[in-house]
Amino acid sequence: MNIKQLFPLKNQAELCFFSSVAVLLSMPSYGFSTAHVILAILSVISFFCVKDSIVVRALCVSVCLNSTYSVLDLYYDNIINALILLVIVVGPIVYAIIKAGEVSTRVFLGIIILTILPRMWNGYSYSFDTNTLLCLSFYLLIISLIFLFLSSALDTTDIITRYISLGAAIASAFILFVAVIGIIYEFCDQPKSGKFGYGIISEYDFTPEEYPLYAACRNIFSFSTNWVFLAGIIMASYFGYLLKRSKMALSGVCIPAILSMIGFGVMYGANTMFAHYRGFGLWNEADDVVLLYFAEYVVLTYSLYKFYKKL
């Protein structure tokens, strides 16, 4: 068995799609009702549109029930909330694992469950202290994108596609690096609030000698702002070249993928600019910002699903 057989492109595309669904399942409940309402409607529509996959339909049920429960604003004890979410979110995915034909699909679904379990434990509240745990699905998504592009490089005989795939893999790895810095940023020793009492910490509120690791993280965030955006462009160029090679035959796959990758670079480039979204800021408590993130991930999920189906 060679390395190409270990990382088949279709399997990596499937994991990317599942990971993007997990990101939507990790969206906290409190304050995000509009996004959840839209997501519930979209998941119902998707359930009836996708008739050839029990696994995808089960994921639709999981997303719909999770979103519906979030909209209802049922303020139970955290343990009760965790149990309810465990049943309505994990239950359909367990059913999908039972019904899935491929071993790889079962393994991927099991990994997805592991990434959304912190959402169960966190109950109904949203806390920056647990933001990294809520972002596990985000880290999995980035890792799966790295493997997707590497698999594409191994799978093709076209030299240009190979180089663009390797470039996209490096770009994804850079985003993962910045995201890991976000974890360090969350847990390192840092000033508690701004000197003027606003809670926004500027470079005038501390010295690098006082908080060396915190200062280093902020410097990396500041440096990487434009580079994260460029990484999104490079990732988008992969799908752009596929679109060119297909002579627009893959427009339904590649155009939303290009938009989502560029949006990805814009969103997380902005995150590093402000350098105060802990855990790399998968979600934000401001409703208007959440809707932008939400739209990005819906388009990303759609494009990854279409890409997986075309392979």
N, C-alpha and C positions, 0 to 999 in steps of 0.2 A: 504493500500500500504506500503510495507516494503522498507528498504533502497536499497535492491538488485534491486527492480523494478524501483527505482528512477535513478539508474546508471547502466543500462544494458550494458554489455560488448560490444556488437555490435555497440551501439550508440557511446560509447567512442572511439572505433576504427575508426569509421567514422569521428568523430571530429578530431582525431589525423591526419588522412589522409588529411582532408581539411586544417588543420593548416600547415602541411608541404608544401602543394601547396601554401598557403598564404606566406610562407617564400620565396619561389621562386619568387612570384609576387612582393615581397618587395625589390628585388635586384635592386639597383640603376642603372641608365643607363650609366652614364659617365665612360668610361674606361673599361667596361666589355663586349665588343662586342663578344669576342670568346665564353664566357659562354652563352651569349644570342643566338648566332647562333646555338649552340649545343642544347640549350633548345627548340628553335623553331622547330628544326628538330625532336626532341624527342616527342614534344607535337603533331606534325602532325602524327607521327607513332602511338602514343597512341590513337589518335582520331579514326583511322581506325581499331585499334586492339580491342578497347573497344566498342562493338556494343550493349551491353545490358543495358547501363545506359546513359540517356540523361544528367543527372547531371555531370557525369565524363566527357562526351564529351564536355559539355559547359565549364567546367574548362580547358580542353585542348585548346579550342578556345581562352579563356581568356589569358592563358599563351603564346600561339603562337602569338597573336596580340600584347601583351605587349612586348615580346622579339623582334618581327619584328620591331616594332616602335622604340625600343631602339637602334637597330642596324643601322637604317636609319640615326641617328644623325640629326634629324630635329630640328634646333635651333629656336624655336618659343618663343614668350613671355611666361612667366611662367603661366599666366592665360590660354592662348590658349593650352599650353601643358597639364595643369590640366584638361581642358575640353575634350581634345582628349583622354587622358588616362582614364578619367571617363567613356567615351563611350565605348572604346575598351576593357577595363579591367573589369569594373563593369557591363557593359551591358550584356555580356553572363552569368554572375553570377545571375543577376536579372532574366534572362530568366530561369535559372535553378531553382530559387526559385519558379517561377510560375508553372513550370512543375513537381516539386518534389511532390511525393505522401505523404511522411511522414512529420508531423509537425516538428519533431526534426531536420530533414534534412534542412528544411526551416530556422529554428532558427540558426543552425550551419552556414549556408551560409550567413545569415545576419551578424553574428559575424565576419566572414571572411572579409566581405566588410568593417566593421568598422576598422579592423586591417590594411587594405591596403589603406584606405583613406588618411593617412598622405603621402603616396607615391604620391598621386594625388596633394596634397597641396604643396609638396616639388618641384613639377615641374620636371625639367630635371636635376637639379643640385644635388650634393651630399655634404652634410655638416655635420661635426661632431656635430654641434650644434643641429641638428635634428636627430641624430643617434638613440636616445632612442625611438622617435616616429616611426622611420623606423623599430625598433626592436619589435614592438607590437606583430607581428605574432610569433616571437621567444618566447616571454613570454607566449603567448597562447598555443604554442606547448608544452612547458614544463608543463604547468598546465594540459593540456589534457593528457599528459603522466602519470602524477600523478594519475588522475582519472581512466585512463586505467588500471594501475596496481592495484589500489584499487578495481576496479570493478572485475578484475580477481580474487582477493583474496576472494571477496564475492561470485563469481560465481562458484567456484570449491569446491569439497569435498575432494580433494587430499591435505593432510596436507603439503607436501613438496612444492607443487605449491603455496599454500596459503602463506607460510613463504617467499618463493622467491619473490612472488608478493609484499608482504609488504616491503621486503627489497628494491626492485626496486622502489617502491613508495617513500620510505624514501630517496633513492639516487637521485631521480628526484627532490624531495623537496629541497635537499641540493643544487643542481644545480640552482634551482629557487632562493634560498637564496643568492647565490653568484651573480646571475644575478641582483637581486634587489640592492645588494651592488654596482653593476656597475652603476645603476641609480644614487645612492647617490654620487658615485665617479664623475659622469659627471657633477653634478650640485653644488657640494660643492666648497668652496673657496680653491684655489690651486695655486701653483707657475705657472707663465705663460710660462716660458721656462727655459732650463738649464742655469747654470751660464756661461758655455763656449759657449753659443750661438747656440747650435746644436738643441735645441728644445726638446731634450730627457732628462727627469727629473730623476735624480738618487737620492739615499738617502742622498747624500752629498750636494744636492742643497737646502735642507730645513731642518728644525728641527720640531719634533712633536709638540713642543709648538707653533710654528708659524702656522701650519696647522694641527690641531689635528684630524679633521674628515678625511681629505685627507690621513694623515699618517695611521689612523686606517683602511681605505679601502685598502691601499696598503699592510698592514700587513695581512689582511684577504685574499687578492689575493695570497700573498706569501705562506701563510699557506695552502690554499685550492688547490694548484696546483696538488699535488699527490692525494688528496681526490676527486677532480673532475674526474681525470682519473679512480680512483677506482669506482666512481659512474657509469661511463660508463661500466665498467666490470660487475658490479652488474646488471645493466639494461640488458646487453647482456646475462647474465646467465639465465634470465627469458626465453628468446627465446631458449637458449641452452637446458634448461630442457624440454621445449615443444618439441624440436626436439627429445630428448631422449625418451620422453613419446610416441611420435608418431612413434617411430622406423624408423626415417628418412622419413616418409611419408610427413612431412611438411618441407622438405628441401628447397623447392622453396620459402617458406615464411621465415623460421627461419634463414637460412644462410645469406641472405642479411641483415636481421634485426640485427643479431649478428655483422656483419661487420660495419653496420651503427652506432650501439650503442658504439662499441669500438672506432670507428672514432670520434664519438661525444665527448667521454671522452678525447681523444688525442687532438682534436682541442681546446676545451675550457679549458683543463688543460694548454695548451700552452698559451692561452689568459691570464690566471691568472698569469702565470709565468712572462710575460712581463709587465702586469699591466698598459698598456697604451691604450688599445682598449676601448674607451668609450662605454657605453651602452652595455657592455659585447661583443662588437665586432661581430655583426651578419655578417657584410661584411667588407672587407679590400680593400683599394685602389690599392694594388699591384696585378697585373693580375694573377701571378702564385699562389698567396695565394687564390685568389677568385676561381680559378679553382679547388683547393683542397676542399674548402668549398662547391662549387657547386656540385662536384662529390659526396660528403658526403650527401647532401640534396636530390640529385636525387635518390641515393640508398635508403635513408630513406623513401622518398615518395613512391617508388616502394614497399618496404617491408611493409609499413603500409597499402597500398592499397591491397596487396595480403592477409595480415592478416585480414583486414576488410571483404574481399570477402569469406574467409574461415569460418567466424563465422556464 
